[in-house]
């Protein structure tokens, strides 16, 4: 039952990642990372396919091994958060307290994304 659940979750995340690759405001990398994590618990072969993929694999490996988010992905993520917040404020016309709460949450998410390393740390030779 547990393996089946993780396999279904992995397939769903994989599907969202594929859709996100074509829709500008839907992220894709995070869904591929989640799919690989789910497949690690249910189907090592599917996990290996994600990791070996020439486009999807490197960001997944960089996140797993170093917690790294590429600079371009950071720019897209923070821009997407800002646009999403703008759409929320102008379309929903929320009360001030709700707008502030959402802004604080989005700023915290943006701070986390920006605090991650942009590239995997290169090993250094120390004498």
Buried (B, 14 or more C-beta within 10 A) or exposed (E): EEEEEBBEBBBBBBEBBBEBBEEEEBBBBBBBBBBBBBBBBBBEEBBBBBBEEEEBBEBBBBBBEEEBBBEEBBEBBBEBBEEEBEEBBEEEEEEEEEBEEBBEEBEEEBEEBEEBEEEBEEEEEEE
